[in-house]
Amino acid sequence: MTFYLTKKKKLKKNQYIILNNFLQCMIKKGNKSTNEITFKKMLFYMAKNKKIFSKNSWVIIMKGFYNITPNINLKIIKIKRRIFYNLKFITSKKQSYLICSWLINGMKKNHHNFYKNLAQEFKEASLKKGEAYQKYLTFYKTIESNIHIYKKT
């Protein structure tokens, strides 16, 4: 499946990898085609409603991904009764999983369809608002509070 920014311009390689990983994380019981259909419906809904989504739909989605993409993770290691914290860089699959879980859990439980709620959550994430962005901030606040390197002096 290929996604296009405009009629003639294809997605860049890194954008395609991000979207492919995101769709793979949304899969439950191997229904990739249904997730692709809902993603296409979301893009169509964003393109159709110019009053709500004033920018290009791909710009909103990429800004939303960029604003809530974590780069480091905190791993807790317990040895006997002592706790050690270890910082690690996150792989792209783990990043996609966290983004997907934050977006899906952050969606408002409206009477709208799944794709309408997902489009609204992408818009809020691109504006640095919404539940997904708040979960991103709490994620980094826990890292800052548990690691002495990140504490402000």
Secondary structure, DSSP 8 states (H G I E B T S, - for coil): ---BSSSS-B--HHHHHHHHHHHHHH-STT-HHHHHHHHHHHHHHHHH-TTT--S-HHHHHHHHHHHT---EEEEEEEETTEEEEEEEE--HHHHHHHHHHHHHHHS---SS-HHHHHHHHHHHHHTT-HHHHHHHHHHHHHHHHH-TTTS--
